[in-house]
Amino acid sequence: MPNKIRTKNKRQNGVRIIAGKWRGRRLGVPDLPGLRPSGDRTRETLFNWLQGELHHAVVVDLFAGTGVLGLEALSRGAARVTLVERSDVACGLIRQSISDLQADNAELFRGDALDYLSAAPTQAVDLIFLDPPFGQGLQQGSLDLIAANDWLKTGGLIYVETPRLDVPLSLPRGWLVHRQKVIGEVNFQLLEKP
């Protein structure tokens, strides 16, 4: 019997891209511990915030999971996205989504996001999605590496999700909270490097 990738039955076995050229397309959701794809309502708010920021943007989607944040950005006009994910199962589904969408401007990096951020980038980016599993301190560690290795362009943005009752993040010197909202148990913020 061939190996099958198990997916959550939730949301008709996938999450959908909300808008843009791939509007309504569904992406697979691997059945992995700690994986909680951003819901439609949260993504709708996020991409309303990013309206006008995505055109020709270079994007990195850390802890990509389903790849929905990065692929939604491409659907809405980003120039290029790198999706970083360490799970083989999740990478298989992301690779399939990239193929199905014919997303030639999407690159999948299979590996640990903190290792990825430890090296200096070849080019600073416009936008970073930072939505790791909760309860592991990965948000703060990632922010520290992004700042230390100059991953973000001046004026660039980072989207971060944290548990609602978590200790507030310590922002790099001079960085600002551009937007912030709480939906359910999730606090999400858009940070700006001025």
Backbone bond lengths (Angstrom), bond angles and torsions (degrees), N, CA, C in turn:
res aa  C-N    CA-C-N  psi(-1)  N-CA   C-N-CA  omega(-1)  CA-C   N-CA-C  phi
1 M - - - 1.461 - - 1.532 108.96 -
2 P 1.341 119.80 128.58 1.447 120.62 -178.04 1.528 111.68 -68.64
3 N 1.351 115.46 149.82 1.463 120.22 176.68 1.510 109.81 -69.41
4 K 1.306 116.18 133.78 1.460 120.89 177.18 1.512 108.39 -115.68
5 I 1.309 115.93 144.42 1.451 120.22 174.77 1.517 107.00 -82.94
6 R 1.325 116.19 121.61 1.455 119.53 178.60 1.521 109.48 -77.49
7 T 1.303 116.42 138.47 1.461 120.96 176.18 1.511 109.19 -124.92
8 K 1.315 115.68 154.56 1.456 120.59 177.42 1.521 108.68 -68.72
9 N 1.325 116.59 141.03 1.458 120.89 178.96 1.517 111.95 -74.46
10 K 1.319 116.22 -14.26 1.450 122.01 -178.89 1.519 111.13 -57.66
11 R 1.310 116.34 145.23 1.465 123.18 176.50 1.526 112.02 52.96
12 Q 1.314 116.01 46.21 1.466 122.32 177.63 1.524 111.55 52.69
13 N 1.319 116.27 48.20 1.463 123.48 178.15 1.521 113.86 60.29
14 G 1.307 117.95 32.98 1.447 117.85 175.85 1.512 113.40 176.12
15 V 1.316 113.66 173.28 1.458 121.55 171.97 1.515 106.31 -111.98
16 R 1.317 115.57 148.99 1.458 117.78 -175.67 1.511 111.12 -106.37
17 I 1.318 115.31 150.29 1.457 121.46 170.92 1.518 106.11 -78.93
18 I 1.326 116.70 128.88 1.461 121.85 -169.68 1.529 113.24 -79.38
19 A 1.338 117.27 -40.57 1.478 118.55 -172.77 1.524 110.50 -149.21
20 G 1.326 114.52 171.84 1.458 120.77 178.19 1.513 112.00 94.47
21 K 1.324 115.49 -162.12 1.469 119.26 -173.86 1.523 113.68 -67.25
22 W 1.335 118.32 -22.10 1.464 120.98 178.51 1.530 111.91 -108.27
23 R 1.303 117.32 24.57 1.456 122.65 -177.92 1.532 110.94 -50.68
24 G 1.344 114.81 131.24 1.459 121.08 176.93 1.514 114.96 85.74
25 R 1.320 118.49 -11.48 1.477 120.47 178.94 1.524 109.59 -69.68
26 R 1.326 115.86 141.04 1.465 121.07 -178.39 1.524 110.60 -102.53
27 L 1.325 114.29 143.73 1.458 122.05 177.43 1.524 108.26 -115.39
28 G 1.330 116.65 143.80 1.459 121.09 179.86 1.517 112.05 -66.94
29 V 1.331 115.72 149.65 1.464 122.38 177.90 1.523 108.15 -119.17
30 P 1.328 117.93 109.31 1.463 119.46 179.98 1.525 111.52 -68.54
31 D 1.300 116.65 149.36 1.464 122.64 178.50 1.526 107.74 -86.89
32 L 1.337 115.73 85.52 1.456 121.62 -176.92 1.520 110.47 -126.91
33 P 1.331 117.75 142.36 1.464 119.68 178.01 1.531 110.52 -63.39
34 G 1.324 116.10 138.54 1.461 121.13 177.05 1.517 114.88 83.52
35 L 1.333 117.30 -9.36 1.467 119.73 -179.38 1.522 109.36 -81.44
36 R 1.330 116.38 124.13 1.466 121.89 178.27 1.516 107.07 -141.75
37 P 1.337 116.10 89.42 1.466 119.16 -179.48 1.527 111.25 -57.60
38 S 1.321 116.18 140.73 1.465 120.96 177.22 1.521 108.55 -58.06
39 G 1.324 116.32 131.92 1.457 121.28 -179.19 1.522 112.38 -71.68
40 D 1.327 115.15 165.49 1.467 121.13 -179.57 1.521 112.09 -55.37
41 R 1.327 116.57 -44.25 1.470 120.56 -176.91 1.527 111.52 -63.35
42 T 1.322 116.21 -43.88 1.459 120.97 178.69 1.528 110.36 -64.54
43 R 1.333 116.54 -45.87 1.467 119.86 -179.53 1.524 111.58 -65.37
44 E 1.325 116.68 -37.65 1.467 119.79 177.98 1.531 110.25 -60.33
45 T 1.343 116.35 -44.90 1.469 120.56 177.51 1.523 110.61 -62.51
46 L 1.329 116.52 -48.12 1.462 120.76 -179.91 1.521 111.73 -56.38
47 F 1.327 117.21 -49.59 1.460 119.13 -175.55 1.533 112.27 -74.68
48 N 1.332 117.91 -20.29 1.467 119.28 168.83 1.525 109.44 -67.56
49 W 1.339 116.44 -40.70 1.473 120.68 176.45 1.524 111.20 -61.27
50 L 1.327 115.93 -36.58 1.469 121.01 -174.66 1.526 113.47 -87.12
51 Q 1.315 116.71 0.09 1.456 120.24 -179.82 1.530 108.73 -54.35
52 G 1.303 116.66 127.99 1.455 121.16 -178.48 1.526 113.85 89.07
53 E 1.324 117.71 -10.53 1.468 121.47 -179.10 1.524 112.67 -100.64
54 L 1.332 117.29 -14.58 1.465 120.39 -170.89 1.522 114.65 -89.52
55 H 1.315 117.31 -25.03 1.460 119.94 -174.76 1.531 110.48 -57.96
56 H 1.332 116.49 116.13 1.466 124.49 -179.05 1.529 114.30 66.74
57 A 1.323 118.30 17.25 1.467 121.43 -179.40 1.528 111.19 -74.39
58 V 1.330 114.98 146.55 1.465 122.79 171.64 1.527 105.46 -99.79
59 V 1.351 115.65 123.53 1.461 121.96 -168.43 1.526 110.76 -124.99
60 V 1.341 115.77 144.98 1.466 121.97 170.13 1.522 107.38 -122.34
61 D 1.336 116.14 129.11 1.461 122.86 177.27 1.528 107.04 -109.74
62 L 1.350 115.79 97.18 1.460 121.79 -179.78 1.524 109.52 -79.78
63 F 1.326 117.70 149.33 1.462 122.27 -179.27 1.535 108.03 51.52
64 A 1.309 117.20 51.76 1.466 123.65 -166.73 1.528 114.24 -60.29
65 G 1.326 118.78 -33.25 1.474 120.12 178.78 1.514 112.04 62.45
66 T 1.320 117.35 -100.11 1.470 122.11 177.80 1.526 111.78 -87.33
67 G 1.330 116.44 -18.87 1.465 120.97 -175.62 1.517 113.09 84.30
68 V 1.345 117.41 5.64 1.466 120.07 -172.48 1.528 112.99 -64.19
69 L 1.333 119.24 -35.68 1.466 119.14 -179.43 1.522 110.88 -67.38
70 G 1.319 116.85 -48.62 1.458 120.55 -179.94 1.514 112.93 -64.85
71 L 1.326 117.07 -42.07 1.462 120.01 -179.02 1.527 111.69 -72.28
72 E 1.330 117.44 -31.70 1.469 120.62 173.16 1.534 109.84 -63.88
73 A 1.338 116.88 -40.62 1.468 120.55 177.53 1.526 110.65 -61.01
74 L 1.335 117.25 -43.28 1.470 120.53 177.01 1.524 111.03 -63.41
75 S 1.322 116.25 -42.03 1.458 120.76 179.92 1.527 111.15 -58.98
76 R 1.340 115.72 -30.86 1.462 121.26 -176.58 1.530 113.32 -97.58
77 G 1.321 118.52 9.59 1.459 119.33 170.96 1.509 118.15 116.58
78 A 1.344 118.92 2.96 1.464 119.50 175.80 1.531 109.59 -63.03
79 A 1.318 116.38 149.97 1.467 121.03 -178.08 1.527 112.05 -77.26
80 R 1.342 115.32 -39.90 1.465 119.50 -174.14 1.522 108.98 -157.24
81 V 1.333 116.03 146.29 1.461 120.46 175.07 1.521 109.58 -136.44
82 T 1.334 115.02 140.01 1.457 122.08 169.81 1.517 106.77 -110.55
83 L 1.324 116.05 123.99 1.465 121.95 179.41 1.524 107.65 -102.98
84 V 1.320 117.00 123.37 1.465 122.27 -176.71 1.523 108.37 -110.34
85 E 1.335 116.37 121.78 1.469 121.25 -177.77 1.518 108.74 -151.63
86 R 1.332 116.66 139.57 1.467 119.05 -178.34 1.522 114.30 -100.01
87 S 1.325 118.63 -19.78 1.461 121.49 -178.21 1.532 110.69 -75.31
88 D 1.330 116.32 128.08 1.467 120.65 176.83 1.530 111.67 -60.37
89 V 1.340 115.88 -40.69 1.465 120.29 -178.75 1.529 109.82 -63.85
90 A 1.340 116.66 -48.94 1.470 120.46 179.54 1.525 110.50 -62.86
91 C 1.328 117.13 -41.43 1.476 120.43 178.62 1.525 111.18 -60.29
92 G 1.329 116.82 -39.07 1.461 120.02 178.08 1.525 111.83 -60.78
93 L 1.342 116.36 -42.94 1.463 119.87 179.20 1.527 111.79 -70.68
94 I 1.341 117.36 -38.78 1.468 120.15 177.59 1.525 109.83 -63.58
95 R 1.323 116.37 -44.47 1.469 120.73 178.62 1.530 110.37 -58.14
96 Q 1.337 116.33 -41.77 1.470 121.17 178.33 1.525 110.79 -64.60
97 S 1.329 117.15 -42.31 1.470 121.13 178.80 1.525 110.95 -62.90
98 I 1.328 116.63 -43.65 1.474 120.77 178.75 1.526 109.76 -60.12
99 S 1.331 116.10 -42.63 1.466 120.79 179.20 1.532 111.26 -65.84
100 D 1.339 115.90 -47.78 1.469 120.11 -178.55 1.526 111.91 -60.08
101 L 1.331 116.57 -38.33 1.459 121.43 -178.61 1.535 112.47 -83.84
102 Q 1.331 115.65 -9.37 1.471 121.35 -174.34 1.527 110.27 54.50
103 A 1.336 114.32 46.26 1.459 122.36 -177.52 1.526 109.91 -86.80
104 D 1.325 115.96 79.54 1.465 121.27 -177.68 1.519 113.13 -65.97
105 N 1.328 117.09 -18.52 1.462 120.81 -179.33 1.537 111.93 -97.68
106 A 1.334 116.36 19.08 1.463 122.37 174.41 1.519 108.55 -111.32
107 E 1.331 115.53 134.64 1.460 121.89 178.10 1.522 107.97 -122.66
108 L 1.331 116.65 134.67 1.459 121.60 178.74 1.524 108.63 -104.76
109 F 1.335 116.13 125.10 1.463 121.99 175.10 1.515 106.46 -109.47
110 R 1.348 116.82 113.83 1.456 120.74 179.12 1.523 108.29 -90.24
111 G 1.340 115.51 111.30 1.455 120.45 179.91 1.514 110.87 166.68
112 D 1.311 115.39 179.76 1.455 122.74 -178.23 1.528 110.80 -75.87
113 A 1.317 117.01 132.67 1.470 121.51 -176.98 1.524 111.69 -63.85
114 L 1.330 118.51 -38.23 1.460 119.84 -179.95 1.533 110.95 -67.75
115 D 1.324 117.22 -36.61 1.465 120.05 174.48 1.524 110.17 -64.67
116 Y 1.318 116.43 -41.50 1.466 122.00 178.74 1.531 110.47 -59.04
117 L 1.335 116.35 -43.67 1.467 120.99 -178.10 1.525 112.94 -75.63
118 S 1.336 117.74 -17.08 1.463 121.02 -177.72 1.519 112.83 -68.74
119 A 1.318 116.91 -23.39 1.472 120.96 178.09 1.530 108.60 -92.34
120 A 1.323 115.19 150.30 1.469 118.95 175.81 1.527 108.97 -70.01
121 P 1.326 117.83 140.72 1.465 119.95 -179.79 1.526 111.61 -72.90
122 T 1.322 116.20 153.61 1.467 119.75 173.92 1.522 109.60 -72.83
123 Q 1.339 116.22 -25.67 1.461 122.19 178.74 1.529 108.02 -150.58
124 A 1.334 117.31 131.21 1.466 120.35 175.38 1.527 108.34 -64.32
125 V 1.331 116.27 150.44 1.461 121.16 -174.20 1.530 111.14 -110.85
126 D 1.335 115.38 165.75 1.459 122.08 -178.36 1.524 113.16 -87.36
127 L 1.344 116.20 -32.14 1.459 120.70 -172.25 1.519 109.97 -149.20
128 I 1.341 115.20 136.22 1.465 121.43 176.16 1.519 108.41 -126.38
129 F 1.341 115.73 130.51 1.460 121.59 171.96 1.521 107.48 -96.60
130 L 1.332 116.79 124.56 1.461 123.02 -176.95 1.528 108.30 -125.96
131 D 1.323 115.45 93.29 1.464 121.42 -176.40 1.531 109.41 -134.81
132 P 1.356 116.45 68.57 1.467 119.56 -177.63 1.522 112.17 -81.90
133 P 1.342 116.73 171.95 1.469 119.41 172.19 1.530 109.64 -56.34
134 F 1.317 116.22 143.29 1.464 120.82 -179.13 1.524 111.39 -76.72
135 G 1.330 115.00 159.54 1.462 121.83 171.09 1.514 115.39 80.52
136 Q 1.334 118.10 11.65 1.466 120.28 -178.66 1.525 112.88 -120.29
137 G 1.335 117.45 3.57 1.460 121.01 179.05 1.515 114.09 70.33
138 L 1.326 116.62 17.11 1.468 120.13 -174.66 1.529 112.66 -73.45
139 Q 1.328 117.58 -25.87 1.457 119.78 179.60 1.534 110.07 -64.07
140 Q 1.344 116.80 -51.02 1.461 120.19 -177.33 1.526 111.57 -65.62
141 G 1.329 116.54 -44.61 1.465 119.69 178.80 1.514 112.25 -60.00
142 S 1.326 116.57 -39.72 1.464 121.08 178.73 1.520 111.20 -67.01
143 L 1.336 116.86 -45.85 1.477 120.42 178.55 1.526 111.29 -57.46
144 D 1.329 116.01 -43.07 1.463 120.36 -179.64 1.530 111.18 -61.52
145 L 1.337 117.23 -42.82 1.467 120.96 179.51 1.534 111.74 -69.64
146 I 1.323 117.03 -37.91 1.468 120.82 178.35 1.525 109.74 -59.84
147 A 1.334 115.96 -44.60 1.467 120.44 -179.71 1.533 111.20 -70.13
148 A 1.328 117.05 -46.21 1.466 121.28 -175.89 1.524 112.30 -63.18
149 N 1.330 117.58 -35.16 1.463 120.88 -176.48 1.520 113.47 -103.47
150 D 1.325 116.52 11.49 1.468 122.20 173.99 1.528 113.23 55.65
151 W 1.325 116.02 51.11 1.459 121.04 -178.76 1.522 113.04 -75.55
152 L 1.334 116.83 -24.42 1.460 120.81 -171.32 1.528 111.22 -108.43
153 K 1.329 115.65 135.73 1.463 120.92 174.90 1.524 109.89 -66.23
154 T 1.311 117.28 157.47 1.454 121.22 171.56 1.528 107.70 -60.30
155 G 1.317 115.97 131.53 1.460 120.67 -175.78 1.515 113.15 84.78
156 G 1.327 116.90 -1.43 1.463 121.67 179.73 1.516 112.00 -72.68
157 L 1.329 115.37 164.31 1.462 122.02 -174.52 1.526 111.45 -125.76
158 I 1.329 115.04 148.31 1.466 122.21 172.84 1.524 107.96 -126.75
159 Y 1.333 115.28 127.65 1.458 120.91 173.56 1.520 107.40 -96.35
160 V 1.359 116.86 126.29 1.461 121.85 -177.64 1.527 110.11 -128.67
161 E 1.345 116.15 133.40 1.461 121.70 171.13 1.521 109.00 -109.42
162 T 1.350 115.76 135.46 1.462 122.34 176.25 1.529 108.28 -137.92
163 P 1.345 117.44 159.85 1.459 118.86 172.93 1.533 109.66 -61.76
164 R 1.308 116.83 144.68 1.466 121.94 -175.58 1.523 112.42 -55.71
165 L 1.314 117.78 -39.94 1.464 121.16 -175.47 1.522 113.54 -96.08
166 D 1.319 118.03 12.33 1.460 122.28 179.58 1.529 111.15 -69.79
167 V 1.312 115.72 158.96 1.466 121.73 173.06 1.531 107.54 -63.18
168 P 1.332 117.90 135.87 1.472 119.14 179.90 1.533 112.00 -58.44
169 L 1.312 115.80 146.82 1.457 121.07 178.67 1.520 110.45 -69.14
170 S 1.316 115.97 146.93 1.460 121.68 173.69 1.529 106.99 -91.12
171 L 1.327 116.42 109.94 1.462 120.69 -175.31 1.523 111.22 -79.69
172 P 1.337 116.42 146.28 1.462 119.36 173.52 1.532 110.08 -57.53
173 R 1.295 115.99 150.84 1.470 122.33 -176.41 1.535 111.39 -52.20
174 G 1.329 115.60 126.03 1.458 121.70 176.56 1.521 114.79 87.68
175 W 1.328 118.07 -13.79 1.461 119.78 -179.61 1.522 109.97 -72.80
176 L 1.318 116.87 153.05 1.457 122.94 -175.63 1.520 111.78 -123.63
177 V 1.332 115.78 151.59 1.463 120.58 168.21 1.521 105.39 -85.10
178 H 1.324 115.77 109.25 1.469 122.04 -177.44 1.527 110.99 -78.05
179 R 1.340 116.62 -43.20 1.466 123.36 177.76 1.520 107.78 -146.65
180 Q 1.352 115.69 154.89 1.460 120.00 178.55 1.520 109.35 -155.40
181 K 1.332 115.73 144.74 1.466 120.42 178.61 1.528 108.72 -157.34
182 V 1.330 115.80 154.94 1.463 122.15 174.64 1.524 107.55 -119.99
183 I 1.328 115.67 129.71 1.465 121.55 172.13 1.526 106.01 -128.56
184 G 1.327 115.77 117.98 1.462 120.29 -178.34 1.521 110.54 62.32
185 E 1.305 116.46 -124.21 1.466 122.03 -178.19 1.522 112.79 -97.81
186 V 1.341 117.38 10.26 1.470 120.89 -175.11 1.524 110.44 -115.76
187 N 1.327 115.00 129.33 1.458 122.85 172.49 1.516 106.40 -99.68
188 F 1.326 117.88 126.75 1.451 118.11 176.14 1.513 110.40 -127.47
189 Q 1.333 113.95 143.39 1.459 121.86 -173.11 1.515 110.58 -135.45
190 L 1.308 114.64 151.16 1.449 121.80 170.71 1.520 105.56 -114.88
191 L 1.327 115.87 113.93 1.460 122.43 -178.03 1.520 109.35 -99.15
192 E 1.324 116.06 147.66 1.457 120.50 -178.72 1.520 110.41 -125.67
193 K 1.345 115.06 136.51 1.456 121.43 171.95 1.525 106.75 -93.50
194 P 1.328 118.40 104.33 1.476 119.21 -175.22 1.517 112.97 -72.07
